[in-house]
Amino acid sequence: MNPVRSFVGLVVSLGIGAGLSLQAGAVSVKTSTPYRGWSDAIVLSNGRVEAVIVPSVGRWMQFRFAGAKDGPFWENPKLAGHSMPQKPWEAAHGSFGGDKTWPAPQSVWNWPPPDVFDAAPLAFRVEAGPSVVLTSPVSPRFGIRTERRFSMPSAADSVRVVTTYEKVEGAPVEVGVWIITQTQDPVAAFLPIPTASRHPGGISHEWGVPTNHFSMTNGLVRIERDPVGSHKIGNDAGQIIWVGSQWVLRIATDRDAVGPHPDNGCSTEIYTNPDPVPYVELETLGRLRTLAKGDRMSATNVYTLYRRQSADPAAEARRVLAGIP
C-alpha cells in the first residue's frame, strides 16, 4: 500500500475536524490550525513560504514567509474569526479579504458578488503532492461548481493555484475565470506593458485614468492607492507586481490567446479602494467561454513572494519582472 495515498484518504474522509498533517518531501499540509480566531485553517508550507487557507469562509487568507505572522494579503479585521454571514458585503465592506474567485464579466451580475462565489463555506480535501483542493457548492444562478487546487514547489517562494469552473446544471452561460487578490495598501503596484499590447498607450481606458496616482515609464504602469477615491486600471499583460514596505508579490497568469477576454480584452487589472477600507485588488481574468452542462474551464496563477531589496519600488518591480530573486 502507498502510505501517502492511504493518508490522503484518511484526510479526505475525516475532513475539517481531523487536525491531521501530511508531508511529502519539504512540502507539508496541516489542517484544523487556529488562525486569527478561526479553528479550521489549513497551512500549506514548503518551509520557505506558507499559504493559509480558511475553508469556512471560502478564502486563501494569507501568503507569507515561513514563521512570519503577516504577509501582503489584506484581511478584514471586522470579520476575523467570524463565520460566513449571509450577506458578507453588507456586514463589513470588503468581505473577508484574501484571495477568491468571481465569474467574469461583472456586468452579468452587477453587485453584490453571486452566491457561492463569495458567500459560502467551501469543502476541502488534501491530495498527494501534497495539494489542497477547495470545492464550492453548485451556484444556483450560474449552475457552476468551482474548484481551486493549491500546490507549491519544494524549493521556491511560490504557490500555484489552478481554478476550475465546472458547468453542472442549467442553460449554457458565457463566463470567464476571474481571480481577485485583496492586498494591503502597497507603496505602489505595477503592470508591465506587453510589446504588442492591444490597448493604445498600454492600458484600457474603460475606467478612466487616475491622473494623480498614476504614471507610466519605460513600459511599466504604476498606480498608488488614492485615499479619497476608487480607481481601476487594466491591460493584456500576464503579470502584476505589488510592492510593499517589506515584501514584493508577483502574480503571473497565462493569458489565453484564443477567444475574447472581459473588460475590453484585459487579463490583468488593479483596483484601489479609498479610505476607510485601505486595500488594493490584484485581479486576473481568463478568456470568456460559453459553458454547457458537463464543460470545464481552468485558469492558472503563480504567486511568488520576495523580500524588498531597494528603496525604489519601480526598481523592485523591474527586478522581479527580470526574474532576479
Secondary structure, 3 states (H helix, E strand, C coil): CCHHHHHHHHHHHHHHHHCCEEEECCEEEEEEEEECCEEEEEEEECCCEEEEEEHHHCEEEEEEECCCCCCCECECHHHCCCCCCCCHHHHCCCCCEEEEEEEECHHHCCCCCCHHHHCCCCEEEEECCCEEEEECCCCCCCCEEEEEEEECCCCCCEEEEEEEEEECCCCCEEEEEEEEEEEECCCEEEEECCCCCCCHHHCCCCCCCCHHHEEEECCEEEECCCCCCCEEEEECCCEEEEECCCEEEEEEECCCCCCCCHHHHCCEEEEECCCCCCEEEEEEECCCEEECCCCEEEEEEEEEEEECCCCCHHHHHHHHHCCCC
